[in-house]
Amino acid sequence: MVEAPPSAVPGTSRPYAAVGALLAFSVAAFCYVAMETLPIGLLELIAEDMHVSISDGGLLVTGYALTVVLVSVPLAHVTRGIPRRLLMGTLLAVLVIATVVSATAHDYAVLLTARVVVALTQALFWAVVAPAAAAMFPPHIRGRVTSVVFAGASLGPMLGVPAGTWLGQQLGWRAAFYALAGLAFVAFVAVVVVMPKAPVAESHAATGSSPSRGRYWMVIATTALSVAGLFTVFTYTTVFLTDVTGIAPAAIGLMLLIRGVADFAGIAAGGVVSDRNQRLAVTGPVVLLAASLFGMFAFARTPVPTVAMLAVSGFAMGALTTGLQNRVMTVAPGSTDMASAGNSAAYNVGIAAGSLLGAGILPAFGTRGTALAGGLIAALALAVTAAEPLVAGRLLDRKSWTRAEAPRPE
């Protein structure tokens, strides 16, 4: 998917070491996303073992996401001077230790605290991983480099959660956490051994190549609205497919797997397109996302087109995730770490807002109404990204209009 970086890129005199580090980042991304979502499949087992209610067990996911939203930007600011290899190694070491503590916890408060610690490291990981990965490779393949990292994240819920759930059902929920800790340890060792030492501050990935404060905030708004539109529906996908579309509960796993495969394909496609045309890499997926959500509303009672629209939504979000991250690193008005932290926070705000909106729509308009509401929010995201050249260039960012319209060659 990516080519080995030439030795001309600072710190990459061992080009295949950079590829190894990139793959380690992808594995780490898998571990983080799997760790965040693993309790979903093991919730009943954990709640029973810890002698807490299901709602209390749900805090293991809610508290995790809230932590990521609150600390992403502050942690990125505090750690901006730490060498990337040291920082990434430390984050993964803490991930391993906290995951082992989670597996050994016999008290709910200890388990919740361990997950909050992991969430702290995840918040910082998503702020620095894309710039750190991009710094090891030439600028013209930045989109494809980013897509490798996000591919690991995509596989987290698609493979990690089902595998962890199965393992937990066979050997107990703690076994799933131990397995995840072992995989995270592999990523930790790889980063410490092979990641180049070059600081990001000396690379092309340290700051935006075409910095524009106005365009950056338009991208942040597109992220939050797109994700909110998706999660207004996606949070209640199981209920939508069973109660509205009439799909048998036993087939839901397969439906979600189809969507997950489409998401993975979207990430790969988004990386290629983003290296060639950033505007298309953002606008195209938002169009697909809005169309797929409206399609789910229109065809809600017909299984085949509904599942097709579900798959399209997965492809669109996968492609959009890569496109938005690459766009953030281009228009970042300052440090790309700080800009990426803001984008990560916006993503999680979108998840929370979409889930809450969907919960409010359910009693008033039914499950089918979540698809219509999600489509309308995605359409608003499309309006924002379509207006970016005019609003960001002419109104919000007059001083950097020239730089925003004519990016520096990379």
C-alpha positions, 0 to 999 in steps of 0.5 A: 500500500505504501512505498519504502521512504527514501533515505532523503527523508530525515531519520529514514536511513533504514527505510524498511524500519519505517515500514515496520514502525508504520505496521506497529502503529496500525497494530496499536490502533487496532488494540486501542479501538478493540480495547475501547469497544471490547466491553460491548461484547463482554458487558454481561460477563463483566457486570456479573463478575463485578457484581454491578448493573448493566448500566454501571458496566456501560460506563466502561465505554461511556467514561472511556469516550468522554475521557478522550474528548476532554483530554486530547488537546491538553495532552497534545499541548503538554507533550509537544516537545517529547521525541516521538519514539519515546512518546509512542513507546511510553503510550504503548507501555502504559496501554499494556500495563493498564490492560493487564491491570484491567484483566486482573481487576476484581474491583469495579473501581479498579477496572474503571480507573484502568480503562480511564488510564488507557483512554488517556493514552488513546487520546494522545495516541490519536493526536500524534500517530498520523504526524509521526507516521507521515514524518517517516515517508515522503509527503506525496504518499501521506494519504496512503500512509495514514490509511495504513494506520486507520486500517488497523483501527477499522479492524478493531471493531470488525475483528477484535470485538467478535474475537474478544467476545468469543474468547471471553465466552470460552475462557472468561472475559479476562482472557480477552483482555490478556490477549489484547495486552499481548498484542499491544506488547508486540506493537510496543516492542516493534516501536521501540526497536525499529521506529526512526529517531527523527523528531517530527518537529524537523519534518514536513509533517510538523506543521500544515503544508498550507496552513489556514485557520478558517479551513481547519475549523471548517474541516473540524465542523465537517468531522463532527457533523458527519460522525454525528449523522452516522451515529444517529443511525449506527448506534441503533443499527441492530434495532433498525435491522431487526424491528424495521427491516425484519432481518433475523437477529441471528444474521445481524453479525453478518450484516455488521461484518459486511459493513465492516469490510466496506469500511476497511475498503473505504479506508484504502480507497480514501488513502489513494484518493486523498493523495491525488485530490483532497477535496474529492477525498472529503466531499465524495464520501460525505455525499455517499454518507448522506445518500446512504442514510437517506437510502436506509430511510427510504428502503427501510423495510426492504432487506437487500437495499437496506443492507446495501445502504448500510455497506455504503455508509461504512465505505463512506465513513472509512474513506472520509476518516482518511480524507479528513485526517490528511486534510487536517495535516494540510490546513493545520494552522499550527502544530499538526499534533494539536490539529489532529487532537482537535479532529479526534475530539470532534470525532468523539463529540460527533459520536456522543451527539449522534447517539444522544440525538438518536435516543431522543428521536426513537420515542418520538419518530421511531427507529426509522426516523434515526436514518432520516435525521442522520441523513439531514445532519450528513447533508449539513456536513456536505453544505459545510464542506462545499462552502469551505472555499468561499467561507474559509478563504474569503470570510474567516481567513483573509490573511492566509487566503493566498496560501489556502488557495495555492498550497505549497508543492509537496 
